[in-house]
Amino acid sequence: MNAKSQIALVTGGARGIGEAICRVLTKAGHTVIVTDINTDNAQALAKQLNGHAYEMDVTCPASVNAACEKINQEVGTPTIVVNNAGWDNLMPFLETDEDFQNKVIAINYTGPVRVCRAFLPGMIKAGGGRIINIASDAGRIGSALEAIYSGTKGGLIAFSKTLAREFARNQITVNCVCPGITDTPLIKEITATNELAGRGIASIEKNVPLGRMGQPEDIANAVAYLASEGAAYVTGQTLSVSGGISMAG
């Protein structure tokens, strides 16, 4: 796959890390498709970027399949797919319930699986592609108050490595980017209503070796690298973007 001027799809692309990814991929010369459940924000961003916006709820098979069909017909085949949509709230494990558990799993794990299943056939026909899954260092090393979330992100890492093996023959690379604590609208929403979460996040931030919380652009730049020609021989890898708070052995 020639990584220049590709069609790039980003889930949860309307704000936060997703928005930054859309901006960086546009700057790299790709045609960006912003997908989100917030269609107003997605359309506004797509207009700024001369891209495209589609409603997509990654928890709903019909929504993902309908968006896939429309995108293939109206824009073309995405050969860069970034599974960014995600959600969490911080709480002790024994305070979680089935509804919370199901929501976290549906968005963070089943969602990317569903998106990959929908868009991989197009990549195969196109002769190659890049799948970049936004996991989390919580999935690598665990994270207090995020038991279910950590499990989904660990599962996403394992899923990505397996896809990397299975679709290497099709010249499709599959990699994960693992953010550490990152300054996003979701983090602000969580800490505004959850005092325990606020204390935990503040504690993590103090221990970041580089001395600051991550910014969405930090994550987006890692995605841009994995989508670039320079990463053509990189697959099945997990790249932490955490300011050094977690380090691979």
N, C-alpha and C positions, 0 to 999 in steps of 0.2 A: 504493500500500500504506500503510495506517495502521500505523505502526511500534510502536504501543502494544500490549502484551499479545499478542505473537506467540509462535509456537513456534520456538525457537532450538536448532539442533543444533550441537554442538561436537565435532570429531574430536580424538582424543588429549586428551580432557577430564578425565582422572582425576588429573592432577598438574601441577605447574609452571605454565606460562603458560596451559595449557588449563583447569586448575582455577580460576585467577584469572578467566578469561573467563567461565566458568560462574557464578561468584559475582557478578560485576558485572552480567551479563545478567539474573540472577535479581533482583538489587536493582532493576534498571530495570523490572521487572514482567513479564518474559517467562517462559514455561514452558520450562525448559531440559532438553534431552536430552543426557546425557553419553554419548558413545561412546568406546570404548577397547578394546584387547586385554586390559587388566587389568580384568576384570569385577568383582572384589572391590572394588577402589578406586573404580571407577565407581559401583557400587551404593551404597557408603557415602556418597559425595559426593551422589549423587542423593537419598538419604534425608534428608541435612541440608538440602537445598535444596527439598524437596518437588517434585523433578523426576522424571526417568525415566532409566534406564540401559539401554544395549544394547551387546552385544559387536559390535565392528566392526574388522576387519583391513583397512585401506585398500589393502593389497597384494594382496588376494584379491577378484576380481570377485564370486564367489558370496557372500562374507561381506557385501560392501557392498550387493548387490542384496537379499539376504535381510533385512538390517537395514532397508533402505528400505521394503520391503513391510510388515514388522511395524510400523514406526513410523507409516506412513500409516494402517494399519488400527487400531492400538491407541491412538495419541495424536492423530494428525492430521498435516496437511501442514506441514512446517517451511518457514517463509518467511524465516528467517534461517539461513544455513549458514556456519559458520566452519571453514575447513580449517586446523586447527592441528597435526595430527599431523606429527611430523618427527623426524629422527634424523641424527646425524653423529658422526664421530670426527676428530680433527685429526692429519694426517700429511702429509709431503711427497708431491707428486703421484706421483713415481716409485716410491713405496712402496705405492701403492694397487694393487689387483688387480681382476679382473673381478667376483668375488663382492662385494667392498666396493662397487664402482661400481654394481652392479645393485641392491643393497640401498638405497643412498642414493637412487637414481633412483626405485625402486619406492615408497618411502615419501614422498619430498618432492615428486615431480613427478607420476608416474603416479597416485598415490593421490588427490590433489586433482582431477585430471582425471576419474577414475572416479567420485568422489563428486558432482561437478558434473553429470556425465551422468545419474546416478541420480536426483538430486533436482530438477533444473531443470524437468522436465515438470510436477511438482506446483506449483512456483512459477508457471509459466505459467498453469495452470488457476486458481490462486488470484488471479491478476491482478497479481502483482508480488512482489518479494522483494529480499533483500540477500544477496550472497555476499561474504564477507570472507576473503581468503586471507592466511595468515601466511607472508610471504616472509622476507627478511633483507636487511640492508644489504650482506651478502656478495654478493648478487645484483645490487646496484646498482654497487658499486665494487670488488668482488673482495676476497678475504681470504686471506692466506698460510696454508698448510696446509689449505685447504678448497676445493681446485680443483673436485672433483666436486659438492660441496654448493653452492658458489657458482653453478655452472652450472645446477643444478636450480632454485635460487631465482630466477636470472635468467630461466629459462624460465617459471617460474610467474608472474612479473611480466608477461611478454609475453603469456602465455595469458590472464591476467586482463584486460588491456587489450582483447584481441580479443573475449572474452566480453562485456565492457562495451559494445562497439560492436554486437555481434550481437543482444544481448537488451535493449537500451535500448527498443526498440519494445514490449517486454513489461513495461516499468516495473520491470525488474530491474537493480539497480545492482551493480557488481562492482568491488571495490577491494582493495588490498594494504596490509597493515601490515608494516613492515620493522623488526624489533627490531635494536638493536645488541647488544653484549655484555650478557647478562641472567643474573641469579643464579637458576639453575634446578637441579633435581636432576640433569639430564643433564650440565650443566657440572661439577657436583661429581663425578659419576661419571667423566667424562673426565679431569679434572685429578688425580683420586686415583690413576690408573693410567698416566698419560701425562705424563712430566716435561716434554717439549718443549711440549706443549699448555699445561701450567700456566704455563710461562714466557711463552708467547705471549699468553695471556689476561691475565696480570698486566701485561704491557707495554701492552696495549690499554686496560686499566682506568685506568692512570696517565695516559693521554692523553685521557680523556673530559673535555671542557670543563666539564661540570657537576660533575665531581669525584667521581663514584660510579658503580658498576655499576647497570644497570637492574634493576628489580624486576618480577616478573610482573604486578603491578597496574598498572605504567606501560603495559604493552602492552594489558592488558585495558581500560583506560580509553579507549584509542584505538579499540579494537574497538567499545566501547559507543557512542562518538560516531558511527561509521560505520553502526551499526545503528539510530540514533535518527532521529526525524522531522527533526531539524536537518540531517541529511546527505542529505535526499531528492534534492537536486540535485547530489550529488557522485558521480561514477562514472568509472572508468578511471584512478583516482589511486593513487599510491604514497606512503604516509605513513611517513616514517622516525621511529622512536622510539628515539633512540640517545644522548641526552644531548649532542648536538651534535658527535659525533665524525665524522659525515658530514653534509654540508650540500649540498642541491640548489642548482644554479645558477639 
